Amino acid sequence: MTATSPDVTDPTEATAAVVERLYLAMLDGMDVMAVAIGDRLGYYRALDAEPRTAAALAGATGTHERYAREWLEQQAMTGYLRVSDGVFALAPGTGEALARPGTSSWVAPMLRQFAVAAGHWTDIAAGASTGSGFSWAGFGRDMFESQSDVNAGQLLESLAETWLPAAVPDLHARMAAGEQVRVADVGCGGAWAGIALALAFPGVQVDGYDVDGPTVTLANENAERADVADRVRVRQHNLARHAPDAEYDLVLAVECVHDMPHPVPVLTAMRRMIRNGGRVLVVDMKGAEEFVPDGEPSQRCLYGYSVLICLPDAMSGNPDGATGTVIRPSTMDRYARDAGFTGATALPVEHDLWRFYELTR
């Protein structure tokens, strides 16, 4: 048994333990929703600038004082804020986690994703009942914006300087030497992988591909704001239908294969997009080798995402072939072989939730 599972044999005690666990889970869920609201209203960023009273916070954020006061007291009750003489301040660590975008420590977008999914729980349940799932588009702008934000910090911090040299050192050396390198960013979302590479290496040209029109618009806006729009161009394109007429030194897919309703045709297109000597790098979720109940927190996290977001989305396009968030190495290897690769090799890159694969021809 793990710390998350009651280890008692008496039926009455077992029931009480489950009830207590669910009560605590409900409290945590309330905290998540309150954090998402505070993030949306700009409360954390305002408090990161300086401690404030409820009136001052309401004034700084253009919100109502009565609600601001209740929110502040709830956050102090749960420990994310400190209070003295009616003035509220961020507790140590809260600013890094909730008020400062653009770093891997900023987890507010993950909590926003949970809140968005919670708002659609009846839609998710209906899709589960019929097998029709619930599409990514159905979640709305909040979902794809938060997904973009979830990946931005860690890709900007680590892709070019840490993960790429560990995964494909020869290609990284070419980029670092200033060579002209063409990259395809498949299922690019907010385009942060391509942006990270373009910022780090002036010789890199990136073509991003995504099937979701609003996400493509967001990605191009991100590239504009990062001042790399001349070298990072994102277009709406469904690779499951046909490969683009282009060849690349690196075809990259970050945290998206498990979401695809038809991953094998996409991987097949990726194989066709590689020029001689090119590399295919897939980064996806670090599912355990096999299912084991009472799993560790990282596996619980993957299953939570799968039940609430990723599996319903994939089922909306392919009910019987959907993968879900918990993609295992054996599944990735099978998809790769079905797409015409010789296999998918896990690479020695450390990450809590992601596994890095090279797909070889």
CORKA-V401498 format. One line per field, one symbol per residue. phi: phi as a letter, one per 20 degrees, with the letter a starting at -180 (. if undefined). A space follows every 10 residues. Layout:
# CORKA-V401498
phi=???
This chain:
# CORKA-V401498
phi=.dfecgdcdf gfffffffff ffffffffff fgffffffff enfffffffa fbffffffff dmdefffgff fffffffeoe cdcblmddcf fgnfffecdc fncfffdgff ffggfffffd fffffffffe nembfgfffn fgfffffgfg eggffffcff ecffffecff fgffffenff cecddelflf mffffffffe cfeedcdecb eegfffffff fffffemcff cccdcebdff eaefebccfb ddcdlbgfef fcffgfffff ffeeegnfcd cddbfeffgb fcflffgfff fffffffecf fgffffdage dfenfeeegf ffffgfffeo eeqcdfdede afddcdcded e
